[in-house]
Amino acid sequence: MKKKAILLLSAAMVYGIANGLSSEQIGLRKASLENENKVNLLEANFTKLQPGESTRFDRAYENAPPLIPHAIEDFLPITRENNTCLSCHDKALAASMGATPLPPSHYYDFRQNKSTGDKISDTRFNCTQCHVPQSDAKPLVGNSFKPEFKNEQLKNHSNLIDVINEGVK
């Protein structure tokens, strides 16, 4: 997958340069691909609210990783040995903490095709690999996508472990 993405990016660059476009004109960043100094980051304000104080956004689509509705600065860095997120979101603690519990897919080892029981899977400890804090960032490009959910509950909960093999033969 990574090799395919690199090939596609390379092809786009070659095509653009062959047609008189500079690397600054290719893509959304409008800066040279070889130099990060001219990259202008868009302004975005991330929530400063603490856990339990904010309103969650619905998922972007069914089984999409939900956005984190609270500040996370005090929880970083997240490591296998030190994951503060689990102190509220572990399935054994979430109800008593008023937090959303991790879904069953986080307690399943897809490489070994077996449950990890009450222990989070070794591949799921890095929460910010999939989950990002909510912000007021404006979209870089227009988007008319409207998600469809099988039921209302899936706007805020995952059933990925139940449907992961749908359509696979």
DSSP file with accessible surface (Angstrom, degrees, kcal/mol):
  #  RESIDUE AA STRUCTURE BP1 BP2  ACC     N-H-->O    O-->H-N    N-H-->O    O-->H-N    TCO  KAPPA ALPHA  PHI   PSI    X-CA   Y-CA   Z-CA
    1    1 A M     >        0   0  192      0, 0.0     4,-2.2     0, 0.0     5,-0.2   0.000 360.0 360.0 360.0 -46.1    0.0    0.0    0.0
    2    2 A K  H  >  +     0   0  167      1,-0.2     4,-2.3     2,-0.2     5,-0.2   0.919 360.0  50.7 -62.5 -42.1    2.8    2.4    0.9
    3    3 A K  H  > S+     0   0  164      1,-0.2     4,-2.4     2,-0.2    -1,-0.2   0.909 109.8  50.7 -62.5 -40.7    4.7    1.6   -2.3
    4    4 A K  H  > S+     0   0  140      1,-0.2     4,-2.5     2,-0.2    -1,-0.2   0.917 109.8  49.9 -64.6 -41.6    1.5    2.2   -4.3
    5    5 A A  H  X S+     0   0   58     -4,-2.2     4,-2.6     2,-0.2    -1,-0.2   0.906 110.9  49.5 -64.1 -40.9    1.0    5.6   -2.7
    6    6 A I  H  X S+     0   0   92     -4,-2.3     4,-2.8     2,-0.2    -1,-0.2   0.919 111.2  49.6 -64.5 -42.3    4.6    6.6   -3.4
    7    7 A L  H  X S+     0   0  114     -4,-2.4     4,-2.6     2,-0.2    -2,-0.2   0.917 111.8  48.2 -63.0 -42.4    4.3    5.5   -7.0
    8    8 A L  H  X S+     0   0  114     -4,-2.5     4,-2.4     2,-0.2    -2,-0.2   0.922 113.0  47.7 -64.6 -42.7    1.0    7.5   -7.4
    9    9 A L  H  X S+     0   0  102     -4,-2.6     4,-2.3     2,-0.2    -2,-0.2   0.932 112.6  49.3 -63.3 -43.8    2.6   10.6   -5.8
   10   10 A S  H  X S+     0   0   55     -4,-2.8     4,-2.8     1,-0.2     5,-0.2   0.920 110.7  50.2 -61.8 -43.1    5.7   10.3   -8.0
   11   11 A A  H  X S+     0   0   58     -4,-2.6     4,-2.8     1,-0.2     5,-0.2   0.911 109.9  50.7 -63.1 -41.0    3.5    9.9  -11.1
   12   12 A A  H  X S+     0   0   48     -4,-2.4     4,-2.7     2,-0.2    -1,-0.2   0.910 111.7  47.8 -63.9 -40.7    1.5   13.0  -10.1
   13   13 A M  H  X S+     0   0   42     -4,-2.3     4,-3.0     2,-0.2     5,-0.3   0.944 113.2  47.0 -64.5 -47.3    4.8   15.0   -9.6
   14   14 A V  H  X S+     0   0  100     -4,-2.8     4,-2.9     2,-0.2     5,-0.2   0.934 113.9  48.3 -61.2 -45.0    6.2   13.9  -12.9
   15   15 A Y  H  X S+     0   0  162     -4,-2.8     4,-1.3    -5,-0.2    -1,-0.2   0.940 114.5  46.1 -59.9 -47.4    3.0   14.6  -14.8
   16   16 A G  H  <>S+     0   0    3     -4,-2.7     5,-3.1    -5,-0.2     3,-0.3   0.933 115.3  44.8 -63.3 -46.0    2.7   18.1  -13.2
   17   17 A I  H ><5S+     0   0   94     -4,-3.0     3,-1.8     1,-0.2    -1,-0.2   0.910 110.3  55.2 -66.9 -39.2    6.4   19.0  -13.8
   18   18 A A  H 3<5S+     0   0   81     -4,-2.9    -1,-0.2    -5,-0.3    -2,-0.2   0.796 107.9  51.0 -64.0 -25.6    6.2   17.7  -17.4
   19   19 A N  T 3<5S-     0   0   98     -4,-1.3    -1,-0.3    -3,-0.3    -2,-0.2   0.087 129.6 -94.4-100.1  20.7    3.2   20.0  -17.9
   20   20 A G  T < 5S+     0   0   64     -3,-1.8     2,-0.4     1,-0.3    -3,-0.2   0.597  79.7 137.1  84.2  11.9    5.1   23.0  -16.6
   21   21 A L      < -     0   0   73     -5,-3.1    -1,-0.3    -6,-0.2     2,-0.1  -0.750  45.4-138.5 -92.3 139.3    3.9   22.9  -13.0
   22   22 A S    >>  -     0   0   46     -2,-0.4     3,-1.5     1,-0.1     4,-0.6  -0.468  29.6-106.1 -85.0 166.5    6.4   23.6  -10.2
   23   23 A S  G >4 S+     0   0   16      1,-0.3     3,-0.6     2,-0.2     8,-0.3   0.787 121.1  63.4 -64.8 -22.7    6.3   21.5   -7.0
   24   24 A E  G 34 S+     0   0   76      1,-0.2    -1,-0.3     6,-0.2     8,-0.1   0.742 101.9  50.5 -70.6 -21.7    4.8   24.6   -5.3
   25   25 A Q  G <4 S+     0   0  105     -3,-1.5     2,-0.5     5,-0.1    -1,-0.2   0.549  92.3  90.6 -92.9  -8.5    1.8   24.3   -7.6
   26   26 A I  S << S-     0   0   27     -3,-0.6     4,-0.4    -4,-0.6     5,-0.3  -0.759  88.1  -9.1 -92.0 131.0    1.1   20.6   -6.9
   27   27 A G  S    S-     0   0   46     -2,-0.5     3,-0.2     1,-0.2     0, 0.0  -0.202  94.1 -63.0  84.0-171.8   -1.2   19.7   -4.1
   28   28 A L  S    S+     0   0  109      1,-0.2    -1,-0.2     2,-0.1    -2,-0.0   0.660 116.9  70.6 -89.8 -18.5   -2.8   21.6   -1.3
   29   29 A R  S    S-     0   0   82     -3,-0.2    11,-0.5     2,-0.1    -1,-0.2   0.744  78.1-153.7 -78.3 -23.4    0.3   22.8    0.6
   30   30 A K        +     0   0  133     -4,-0.4     2,-0.3     1,-0.2    -6,-0.2   0.865  59.4 100.9  53.6  39.5    1.5   25.3   -2.1
   31   31 A A  S    S-     0   0    1     -8,-0.3    -1,-0.2    -5,-0.3    -2,-0.1  -0.973  85.4 -75.8-145.4 159.1    5.1   24.9   -1.0
   32   32 A S    >   -     0   0   16     -2,-0.3     3,-0.8     1,-0.2     6,-0.2  -0.251  31.9-137.8 -57.1 140.0    8.1   23.0   -2.3
   33   33 A L  T 3  S+     0   0   54      1,-0.2    -1,-0.2     3,-0.0     3,-0.1   0.666 103.4  53.8 -73.1 -16.8    8.0   19.3   -1.6
   34   34 A E  T 3  S+     0   0  143      1,-0.2     2,-0.4     2,-0.0    -1,-0.2   0.499 107.9  51.1 -94.0  -6.7   11.7   19.5   -0.7
   35   35 A N    <   -     0   0   65     -3,-0.8     3,-0.5     1,-0.1    -1,-0.2  -0.962  51.7-171.1-140.4 123.4   11.4   22.3    1.9
   36   36 A E  S >  S+     0   0  122     -2,-0.4     3,-1.4     1,-0.2    -1,-0.1   0.540  71.2  89.9 -85.9  -8.9    9.1   22.6    4.9
   37   37 A N  T 3  S+     0   0  141      1,-0.3    -1,-0.2     3,-0.0    -6,-0.0   0.776  89.3  44.4 -64.6 -28.1   10.1   26.2    5.7
   38   38 A K  T 3  S+     0   0  144     -3,-0.5     2,-0.4    -6,-0.2    -1,-0.3   0.330  81.0 121.5-100.0   8.7    7.4   27.7    3.4
   39   39 A V    <   -     0   0   34     -3,-1.4     2,-0.7    -7,-0.1    -9,-0.1  -0.582  51.0-152.9 -74.4 124.4    4.5   25.5    4.5
   40   40 A N        -     0   0  145    -11,-0.5     2,-0.3    -2,-0.4    -2,-0.1  -0.894   7.9-148.2-100.2 114.5    1.7   27.6    5.9
   41   41 A L        -     0   0  150     -2,-0.7     2,-0.2     1,-0.1     3,-0.0  -0.580  19.9-115.7 -80.6 141.9   -0.4   25.7    8.4
   42   42 A L        -     0   0  118     -2,-0.3     2,-0.3     1,-0.1    -1,-0.1  -0.478  33.4-103.0 -74.3 148.5   -4.0   26.6    8.6
   43   43 A E        +     0   0  169     -2,-0.2    95,-0.4    93,-0.1     2,-0.3  -0.535  48.8 166.5 -71.3 132.9   -5.3   28.1   11.8
   44   44 A A        -     0   0   30     -2,-0.3     2,-0.6    93,-0.1    93,-0.0  -0.969  25.8-148.9-148.7 132.9   -7.2   25.6   13.9
   45   45 A N        -     0   0  105     -2,-0.3    91,-1.4     3,-0.0     2,-0.2  -0.929  15.8-152.2-105.2 119.0   -8.3   25.8   17.5
   46   46 A F  B     -A  135   0A  94     -2,-0.6    89,-0.2    89,-0.2    25,-0.1  -0.615  33.7 -88.0 -88.0 150.6   -8.5   22.5   19.3
   47   47 A T        -     0   0   27     87,-1.8    -1,-0.1    -2,-0.2    23,-0.1  -0.219  30.0-168.2 -58.8 141.2  -10.9   22.1   22.2
   48   48 A K        +     0   0  151     23,-0.1    -1,-0.1    -3,-0.1    22,-0.1   0.351  50.2 120.0-106.0  -1.6   -9.5   23.1   25.6
   49   49 A L        -     0   0   74     20,-0.1    22,-3.2     1,-0.1     3,-0.1  -0.315  62.2-124.6 -67.2 148.5  -12.4   21.5   27.4
   50   50 A Q    >   -     0   0   79     20,-0.2     3,-2.3     1,-0.2     4,-0.4  -0.471  45.7 -66.5 -88.6 163.1  -11.7   18.7   29.9
   51   51 A P  T 3  S+     0   0   60      0, 0.0    -1,-0.2     0, 0.0    19,-0.1  -0.198 124.1  19.7 -50.7 135.1  -13.2   15.2   29.7
   52   52 A G  T 3  S+     0   0   86     -3,-0.1    18,-0.1     2,-0.1    -2,-0.0   0.305 106.2  85.9  88.5  -9.0  -16.9   15.3   30.4
   53   53 A E  S <  S+     0   0  122     -3,-2.3     2,-0.2    16,-0.1    17,-0.1   0.609  78.5  65.9 -97.5 -14.7  -17.3   19.0   29.6
   54   54 A S  S    S-     0   0   31     -4,-0.4     2,-0.5    15,-0.1    -2,-0.1  -0.508  77.1-111.6-109.9 175.5  -17.8   18.9   25.8
   55   55 A T        -     0   0  117     -2,-0.2     2,-0.2    14,-0.1    -2,-0.0  -0.903  33.6-127.1-105.3 131.3  -20.2   17.7   23.2
   56   56 A R        -     0   0   97     -2,-0.5     2,-0.3     1,-0.0    12,-0.1  -0.535  15.8-131.4 -76.8 144.1  -19.2   14.9   20.9
   57   57 A F        -     0   0  100     -2,-0.2    10,-0.3    10,-0.1     3,-0.1  -0.656  31.5-104.5 -84.3 148.3  -19.4   15.2   17.2
   58   58 A D        -     0   0   85     -2,-0.3    98,-0.2     1,-0.1     9,-0.1  -0.320  48.3 -87.6 -63.3 157.4  -21.0   12.3   15.3
   59   59 A R        -     0   0   22     96,-2.5    -1,-0.1     1,-0.1     3,-0.1  -0.325  31.5-122.3 -64.3 151.8  -18.7   10.0   13.5
   60   60 A A  S    S-     0   0   64      5,-0.3     2,-0.3     1,-0.2    -1,-0.1   0.793  89.2 -14.7 -67.6 -28.4  -17.8   11.0   10.0
   61   61 A Y  S >  S-     0   0  117     93,-0.1     3,-2.4    86,-0.1    -1,-0.2  -0.953 101.3 -53.5-163.9 168.5  -19.2    7.7    8.7
   62   62 A E  T 3  S+     0   0   36     86,-0.4    93,-0.1    -2,-0.3    96,-0.1  -0.309 124.6   1.1 -57.9 127.2  -20.1    4.3   10.1
   63   63 A N  T 3  S+     0   0   30     91,-0.5    -1,-0.3    94,-0.4    95,-0.1   0.567  92.0 148.8  67.6  14.5  -17.3    2.8   12.1
   64   64 A A    <   -     0   0    3     -3,-2.4    -1,-0.2     1,-0.1    -5,-0.0  -0.460  62.7 -94.5 -67.7 147.9  -15.1    5.9   11.5
   65   65 A P        -     0   0   56      0, 0.0    -5,-0.3     0, 0.0    67,-0.1  -0.487  48.6-120.2 -62.1 127.5  -12.7    6.5   14.5
   66   66 A P        -     0   0   41      0, 0.0    66,-0.2     0, 0.0     2,-0.2  -0.363  23.8-108.5 -69.5 153.6  -14.5    9.1   16.6
   67   67 A L        -     0   0   66    -10,-0.3   -10,-0.1    64,-0.2    64,-0.1  -0.502  33.7-108.8 -74.9 151.9  -12.9   12.5   17.3
   68   68 A I  B     -b  133   0B  22     64,-2.8    66,-2.6    -2,-0.2    -1,-0.1  -0.730  26.1-157.8 -83.8 119.3  -11.6   13.1   20.8
   69   69 A P        +     0   0   26      0, 0.0     2,-0.3     0, 0.0    -1,-0.1   0.285  66.6  52.6 -86.9  14.1  -14.0   15.6   22.4
   70   70 A H  S    S-     0   0   16    -23,-0.1   -20,-0.2   -16,-0.1    64,-0.1  -0.928  94.9 -79.8-142.4 166.0  -11.6   16.9   25.1
   71   71 A A        -     0   0    8    -22,-3.2   -23,-0.1    -2,-0.3   -24,-0.0  -0.324  34.7-174.6 -62.9 147.3   -8.1   18.3   25.4
   72   72 A I    >>  +     0   0   17      2,-0.1     3,-2.3    -4,-0.1     4,-0.5   0.395  51.4 106.2-125.3   0.7   -5.3   15.7   25.3
   73   73 A E  G >4 S+     0   0  101      1,-0.3     3,-1.1     2,-0.2    -1,-0.1   0.868  82.3  52.1 -52.4 -40.6   -2.1   17.7   26.1
   74   74 A D  G 34 S+     0   0  136      1,-0.2    -1,-0.3    10,-0.0    -2,-0.1   0.602 106.0  56.4 -73.1  -8.8   -1.9   16.3   29.6
   75   75 A F  G <4 S+     0   0   40     -3,-2.3     9,-0.5     8,-0.0    -1,-0.2   0.463  88.8 141.9 -99.4  -5.4   -2.2   12.7   28.3
   76   76 A L    <<  +     0   0   82     -3,-1.1     2,-0.1    -4,-0.5     7,-0.0  -0.647  41.9  41.3 -95.1 150.9    0.8   12.8   25.9
   77   77 A P  S    S-     0   0   93      0, 0.0     2,-0.6     0, 0.0    -1,-0.0   0.565  73.8-156.9 -79.2 152.1    2.9   11.1   25.0
   78   78 A I        +     0   0   20     -2,-0.1     2,-0.3     5,-0.1     5,-0.2  -0.837  23.0 166.1 -93.8 122.5    0.8    7.9   24.7
   79   79 A T        -     0   0   48      3,-2.1     3,-0.1    -2,-0.6     0, 0.0  -0.846  52.1-103.2-129.2 170.6    3.0    4.8   24.9
   80   80 A R  S    S+     0   0  129     -2,-0.3     3,-0.2     1,-0.2    -1,-0.1   0.886 125.0  40.9 -60.1 -37.4    2.3    1.1   25.4
   81   81 A E  S    S+     0   0  162      1,-0.2     2,-0.4    -3,-0.0    -1,-0.2   0.693 123.0  38.5 -85.0 -21.9    3.5    1.5   29.1
   82   82 A N        +     0   0   89     -3,-0.1    -3,-2.1    -7,-0.0     2,-0.5  -0.776  62.8 151.9-136.7  91.0    1.7    4.8   29.7
   83   83 A N    >   -     0   0   19     -2,-0.4     3,-1.0    -3,-0.2     4,-0.4  -0.860  15.4-179.2-123.1  94.7   -1.7    5.2   28.2
   84   84 A T  T >  S+     0   0   46     -2,-0.5     3,-1.4    -9,-0.5     4,-0.4   0.764  76.7  72.8 -65.7 -24.6   -3.8    7.6   30.3
   85   85 A C  T >> S+     0   0   25      1,-0.3     4,-2.7   -10,-0.2     3,-1.6   0.876  90.0  59.8 -57.1 -37.0   -6.7    7.2   27.9
   86   86 A L  H <> S+     0   0   39     -3,-1.0     4,-1.4     1,-0.3    -1,-0.3   0.732  86.1  75.2 -67.8 -19.4   -7.3    3.7   29.3
   87   87 A S  H <4 S+     0   0   64     -3,-1.4    -1,-0.3    -4,-0.4    -2,-0.2   0.701 118.4  15.0 -68.0 -15.7   -7.8    5.1   32.8
   88   88 A C  H <4 S+     0   0   33     -3,-1.6    11,-0.3    -4,-0.4     9,-0.3   0.636 130.5  46.5-119.3 -36.0  -11.3    6.2   31.6
   89   89 A H  H  < S+     0   0   48     -4,-2.7    13,-2.3    12,-0.1    -3,-0.2   0.523  74.8 115.8 -96.5  -5.6  -12.0    4.4   28.4
   90   90 A D  S >X S-     0   0   29     -4,-1.4     4,-2.4    -5,-0.2     3,-1.8  -0.388  76.9-118.8 -59.7 140.9  -11.0    0.8   29.3
   91   91 A K  T 34 S+     0   0   89      1,-0.3     4,-0.4     2,-0.2    -1,-0.1   0.795 112.5  55.2 -59.0 -25.9  -14.1   -1.3   29.1
   92   92 A A  T 34 S+     0   0   83     26,-0.2    -1,-0.3     1,-0.2     4,-0.2   0.717 120.3  29.2 -78.4 -19.3  -13.9   -2.2   32.7
   93   93 A L  T <> S+     0   0   71     -3,-1.8     4,-1.5    -7,-0.2     3,-0.2   0.637  94.0  88.3-113.0 -22.3  -13.8    1.4   33.9
   94   94 A A  H  X>S+     0   0    1     -4,-2.4     5,-2.4     1,-0.2     4,-1.0   0.871  87.0  51.1 -55.0 -46.9  -15.7    3.5   31.3
   95   95 A A  H >45S+     0   0   97     -4,-0.4     3,-0.8     1,-0.2    -1,-0.2   0.933 112.1  46.9 -60.1 -44.2  -19.2    3.2   32.8
   96   96 A S  H 345S+     0   0   98      1,-0.2    -1,-0.2    -3,-0.2    -2,-0.2   0.760 115.8  46.7 -70.4 -21.6  -18.0    4.3   36.3
   97   97 A M  H 3<5S-     0   0  104     -4,-1.5    -1,-0.2    -3,-0.4    -2,-0.2   0.502 109.6-120.5 -95.2  -8.2  -16.1    7.2   34.7
   98   98 A G  T <<5S+     0   0   72     -4,-1.0     2,-0.2    -3,-0.8    -3,-0.2   0.791  70.6 132.0  72.3  26.4  -19.0    8.3   32.4
   99   99 A A      < -     0   0   24     -5,-2.4    -1,-0.3   -11,-0.3    -2,-0.1  -0.672  67.9 -96.9-108.4 163.9  -16.7    7.7   29.4
  100  100 A T        -     0   0   46     -2,-0.2     2,-0.1    -3,-0.1   -12,-0.1  -0.672  45.0-128.3 -77.1 125.1  -17.2    5.9   26.1
  101  101 A P        -     0   0   60      0, 0.0   -11,-0.2     0, 0.0   -12,-0.1  -0.426  26.0 -99.2 -74.2 150.7  -15.8    2.4   26.4
  102  102 A L        -     0   0   30    -13,-2.3    -8,-0.1    -2,-0.1     5,-0.0  -0.421  47.3-111.1 -60.9 142.8  -13.3    1.1   23.9
  103  103 A P    >   -     0   0   27      0, 0.0     3,-2.1     0, 0.0     4,-0.3  -0.303  27.6-101.1 -75.7 164.5  -15.2   -1.1   21.3
  104  104 A P  G >  S+     0   0   79      0, 0.0     3,-1.9     0, 0.0    -2,-0.1   0.799 117.4  70.5 -55.5 -28.6  -14.6   -4.9   21.1
  105  105 A S  G >  S+     0   0    2      1,-0.3     3,-0.9     2,-0.1     5,-0.1   0.776  91.9  59.1 -62.8 -22.1  -12.4   -4.4   18.1
  106  106 A H  G <  S+     0   0   22     -3,-2.1    15,-3.0     1,-0.2    -1,-0.3   0.601 103.8  52.2 -80.7 -11.3   -9.7   -2.9   20.4
  107  107 A Y  G <  S+     0   0    5     -3,-1.9     9,-2.4    -4,-0.3    10,-0.5  -0.171  96.6  86.9-112.3  35.0   -9.7   -6.1   22.5
  108  108 A Y  E <   -C  115   0C  49     -3,-0.9     2,-0.9     7,-0.3     7,-0.2  -1.000  67.9-141.9-138.8 133.9   -9.1   -8.3   19.5
  109  109 A D  E  >> -C  114   0C  31      5,-3.2     5,-1.8    -2,-0.4     4,-1.1  -0.843  15.2-173.9 -96.3 102.1   -5.8   -9.4   17.8
  110  110 A F  T  45S+     0   0   73     -2,-0.9    -1,-0.2     1,-0.2     5,-0.1   0.748  82.5  57.8 -70.3 -23.8   -6.6   -9.4   14.1
  111  111 A R  T  45S+     0   0  200      1,-0.2    -1,-0.2    -3,-0.1    -2,-0.0   0.894 118.5  30.5 -71.1 -40.0   -3.1  -10.8   13.3
  112  112 A Q  T  45S-     0   0  124      2,-0.2    -2,-0.2    -3,-0.1    -1,-0.2   0.490 104.8-130.7 -94.0  -7.9   -3.7  -13.9   15.5
  113  113 A N  T  <5 +     0   0  118     -4,-1.1     2,-0.3     1,-0.2    -3,-0.2   0.920  68.5 106.2  56.6  50.2   -7.5  -13.8   14.9
  114  114 A K  E   <S-C  109   0C 124     -5,-1.8    -5,-3.2     3,-0.0    -1,-0.2  -0.994  73.8 -96.3-154.2 157.4   -8.4  -14.1   18.5
  115  115 A S  E     -C  108   0C  76     -2,-0.3    -7,-0.3    -7,-0.2     3,-0.1  -0.365  16.8-150.4 -69.4 149.4   -9.7  -12.1   21.4
  116  116 A T    >   -     0   0   41     -9,-2.4     3,-1.7     1,-0.3     2,-0.3   0.222  33.4-142.9-102.1  10.6   -7.2  -10.5   23.9
  117  117 A G  T 3   -     0   0   33    -10,-0.5    -1,-0.3     1,-0.3     4,-0.1  -0.466  69.3 -14.1  70.0-124.2   -9.8  -10.8   26.7
  118  118 A D  T 3  S+     0   0  129     -2,-0.3     2,-0.4    -3,-0.1    -1,-0.3   0.346 117.9  92.5 -95.3   5.8   -9.7   -7.8   29.0
  119  119 A K  S <  S-     0   0  124     -3,-1.7    -3,-0.1   -12,-0.1     3,-0.1  -0.854  82.2-114.9-104.1 133.1   -6.3   -6.5   27.7
  120  120 A I        -     0   0   21     -2,-0.4   -13,-0.2     1,-0.1     5,-0.1  -0.344  42.8 -96.5 -62.9 143.1   -6.2   -4.0   24.9
  121  121 A S    >   -     0   0    1    -15,-3.0     3,-2.1     1,-0.1     4,-0.3  -0.301  26.9-121.4 -60.4 144.2   -4.6   -5.4   21.7
  122  122 A D  T 3  S+     0   0   82      1,-0.3     3,-0.4     2,-0.2    -1,-0.1   0.719 113.3  55.2 -60.3 -21.3   -0.9   -4.6   21.3
  123  123 A T  T 3  S+     0   0   52      1,-0.2    -1,-0.3     2,-0.1     3,-0.1   0.455 103.5  55.8 -91.1  -0.2   -1.8   -2.8   18.0
  124  124 A R  S <  S+     0   0   61     -3,-2.1    -1,-0.2   -18,-0.2    -2,-0.2   0.289  73.1  95.7-115.7  10.5   -4.3   -0.5   19.6
  125  125 A F        +     0   0   44     -3,-0.4     2,-1.6    -4,-0.3     3,-0.2   0.805  68.3  76.6 -73.9 -26.8   -2.4    1.3   22.3
  126  126 A N    >   +     0   0   55      1,-0.2     3,-2.1    -3,-0.1     4,-0.4  -0.575  60.8 178.7 -88.3  83.7   -1.5    4.4   20.2
  127  127 A C  G >> S+     0   0   22     -2,-1.6     4,-2.6     1,-0.3     3,-1.5   0.848  73.9  58.2 -56.1 -41.0   -4.9    6.2   20.4
  128  128 A T  G 34 S+     0   0   53      1,-0.3    -1,-0.3     2,-0.2    -2,-0.1   0.474  84.5  81.2 -77.7   3.7   -3.8    9.2   18.3
  129  129 A Q  G <4 S+     0   0  140     -3,-2.1    -1,-0.3     1,-0.1    -2,-0.2   0.844 119.1   7.4 -69.3 -31.9   -2.9    7.0   15.4
  130  130 A C  T <4 S+     0   0   75     -3,-1.5     2,-0.4    -4,-0.4    -2,-0.2   0.663 123.9  67.1-117.7 -32.1   -6.6    7.0   14.5
  131  131 A H     <  -     0   0   33     -4,-2.6   -64,-0.2   -64,-0.1    -1,-0.1  -0.813  56.4-177.7-102.7 135.8   -8.3    9.5   16.9
  132  132 A V        -     0   0   77     -2,-0.4   -64,-2.8   -66,-0.2     3,-0.1  -0.921  33.4 -96.8-127.2 154.0   -7.7   13.2   16.8
  133  133 A P  B     -b   68   0B  27      0, 0.0   -62,-0.1     0, 0.0     2,-0.1  -0.364  44.2-101.9 -68.7 149.1   -9.0   16.0   18.9
  134  134 A Q        +     0   0   11    -66,-2.6   -87,-1.8   -64,-0.1     2,-0.3  -0.402  51.1 168.0 -65.3 144.1  -12.1   18.0   17.8
  135  135 A S  B     -A   46   0A  38    -89,-0.2   -89,-0.2     2,-0.1   -91,-0.0  -0.917  48.5-112.1-147.4 177.1  -11.3   21.4   16.3
  136  136 A D        +     0   0   72    -91,-1.4   -90,-0.1    -2,-0.3    -2,-0.1   0.080  60.4 149.9-100.3  22.9  -12.8   24.3   14.4
  137  137 A A        -     0   0   55    -92,-0.1   -93,-0.1     1,-0.1    -2,-0.1  -0.284  43.1-131.7 -59.5 137.2  -10.6   23.6   11.3
  138  138 A K        -     0   0  155    -95,-0.4    -1,-0.1     1,-0.1   -96,-0.1  -0.674  30.6 -97.0 -89.0 145.5  -12.2   24.5    8.1
  139  139 A P        -     0   0  106      0, 0.0    -1,-0.1     0, 0.0     3,-0.1  -0.291  20.4-142.6 -61.6 144.2  -12.1   22.0    5.2
  140  140 A L  S    S+     0   0  111      1,-0.1     2,-0.3     2,-0.1    -2,-0.0   0.782  86.4  20.5 -75.5 -30.2   -9.3   22.4    2.6
  141  141 A V  S    S-     0   0   91      1,-0.0    -1,-0.1     0, 0.0  -113,-0.0  -0.940  97.1 -87.1-135.5 158.8  -11.6   21.4   -0.2
  142  142 A G        -     0   0   79     -2,-0.3     2,-0.3    -3,-0.1    -2,-0.1  -0.261  41.0-168.5 -64.4 152.1  -15.4   21.2   -0.6
  143  143 A N        +     0   0  124      1,-0.1    -1,-0.0     2,-0.1     0, 0.0  -0.940  23.2 175.2-148.5 120.9  -17.1   18.0    0.5
  144  144 A S        +     0   0  109     -2,-0.3     2,-0.1     2,-0.0    -1,-0.1   0.245  37.9 136.9-107.7  11.9  -20.7   17.0   -0.2
  145  145 A F        -     0   0  119      1,-0.0    -2,-0.1     0, 0.0     0, 0.0  -0.354  33.4-168.6 -62.8 132.2  -20.4   13.6    1.4
  146  146 A K        -     0   0  160     -2,-0.1   -85,-0.1     2,-0.0    -2,-0.0  -0.975  18.0-133.8-123.1 114.9  -23.3   12.6    3.6
  147  147 A P        -     0   0   50      0, 0.0     2,-0.5     0, 0.0   -86,-0.1  -0.339  11.3-151.0 -69.7 149.3  -22.8    9.6    5.8
  148  148 A E        -     0   0  175    -86,-0.0   -86,-0.4    -2,-0.0     2,-0.4  -0.989  10.1-163.1-118.9 129.3  -25.5    6.9    6.0
  149  149 A F        -     0   0   42     -2,-0.5     3,-0.1     1,-0.1     6,-0.1  -0.907  24.2-135.6-113.0 141.2  -25.7    4.8    9.2
  150  150 A K  S    S-     0   0  118     -2,-0.4     2,-0.3     1,-0.2    -1,-0.1   0.817  92.3  -3.8 -63.0 -30.9  -27.6    1.5    9.5
  151  151 A N  S >  S-     0   0   77      1,-0.1     3,-1.0    -3,-0.0     4,-0.2  -0.976  77.2-103.3-155.3 163.9  -29.0    2.8   12.7
  152  152 A E  G >  S+     0   0  136     -2,-0.3     3,-1.7     1,-0.2     4,-0.3   0.821 113.1  65.5 -59.9 -34.0  -28.8    5.9   15.0
  153  153 A Q  G >> S+     0   0  127      1,-0.3     3,-1.7     2,-0.2     4,-0.8   0.841  90.2  66.0 -60.5 -31.4  -26.6    4.2   17.6
  154  154 A L  G <4 S+     0   0    7     -3,-1.0   -91,-0.5     1,-0.3    -1,-0.3   0.607  81.6  76.7 -73.0  -6.3  -23.8    3.8   15.0
  155  155 A K  G <4 S+     0   0   51     -3,-1.7   -96,-2.5    -4,-0.2    -1,-0.3   0.761 116.8  16.4 -69.1 -23.2  -23.3    7.6   14.9
  156  156 A N  T <4 S+     0   0   42     -3,-1.7     2,-0.3    -4,-0.3    -2,-0.2   0.314 124.1  56.9-131.3   4.7  -21.6    7.3   18.3
  157  157 A H     <  -     0   0   72     -4,-0.8   -94,-0.4   -57,-0.0     2,-0.4  -0.967  69.7-125.7-139.0 157.5  -20.7    3.6   18.6
  158  158 A S        +     0   0   28     -2,-0.3   -53,-0.1     1,-0.1    -3,-0.1  -0.803  22.6 173.1-105.6 141.2  -18.8    1.0   16.7
  159  159 A N    >>  +     0   0   29     -2,-0.4     4,-1.3    -5,-0.1     3,-1.2  -0.004  44.1 124.9-123.7  25.6  -19.9   -2.4   15.4
  160  160 A L  H 3>  +     0   0   46      1,-0.3     4,-1.7     2,-0.2     3,-0.5   0.873  67.0  58.0 -55.1 -42.1  -16.7   -3.0   13.4
  161  161 A I  H 34 S+     0   0   44      1,-0.2    -1,-0.3     2,-0.2     4,-0.2   0.842 110.0  46.0 -61.3 -27.9  -16.0   -6.3   15.1
  162  162 A D  H <4 S+     0   0  130     -3,-1.2    -1,-0.2     1,-0.2    -2,-0.2   0.757 123.9  30.1 -84.5 -25.7  -19.3   -7.6   13.9
  163  163 A V  H >< S+     0   0   24     -4,-1.3     3,-2.3    -3,-0.5    -2,-0.2   0.379  81.5 108.3-117.2   3.7  -19.1   -6.4   10.3
  164  164 A I  T 3< S+     0   0   69     -4,-1.7    -1,-0.1     1,-0.3    -3,-0.1   0.814  87.1  42.8 -58.8 -29.4  -15.4   -6.4    9.5
  165  165 A N  T >  S+     0   0  116     -4,-0.2     3,-2.2    -3,-0.1    -1,-0.3   0.320  80.3 135.7-100.8  11.7  -15.8   -9.4    7.2
  166  166 A E  T <  S+     0   0  122     -3,-2.3     3,-0.1     1,-0.3    -3,-0.1  -0.364  79.4  10.2 -59.2 130.8  -18.9   -8.2    5.4
  167  167 A G  T 3  S+     0   0   80      1,-0.3     2,-0.4    -2,-0.1    -1,-0.3   0.416  97.6 125.7  81.8  -2.9  -18.6   -8.8    1.7
  168  168 A V    <         0   0   98     -3,-2.2    -1,-0.3     1,-0.0    -3,-0.0  -0.756 360.0 360.0 -91.2 131.4  -15.4  -10.8    2.1
  169  169 A K              0   0  243     -2,-0.4    -3,-0.0    -3,-0.1    -1,-0.0  -0.800 360.0 360.0-112.0 360.0  -15.5  -14.3    0.5
